[in-house]
């Protein structure tokens, strides 16, 4: 079995990373030691109902494919709410949120940041 690019670069178990990202997305607000959920000003400008719909959609999102999720780590997705394309991206940082995590599949060494944005934010 060949490794994916992310497995080669970081020596991580991508299936485990995907499971962890799925678990992180399923709980809002995120436990403090797990990470943070953020959204852009463009998302906020859509109003609180739109924001809550986006948060709920992310928690149940399962439409991962190779175009959106080429590494199979479930770190990015997109969907539509009220005619707007909404994207989310999970980045894995060190515990101080200063640098990317050297061990993104190790919850003791990693804090996730989930950012919600609109297409115009990209």
ABEGO torsion letter per residue (X at the ends): XBBBAAAAAAGBBAAAAAAAAAAAAABOBBBAAAEBBBBBAAAAAAEAAAAAAAAAAAAABAABBAAABAAGAGABBBBBBGGBBBBBBBBBBBAAGABBBABAABAAABBBBBBBBBAAAX
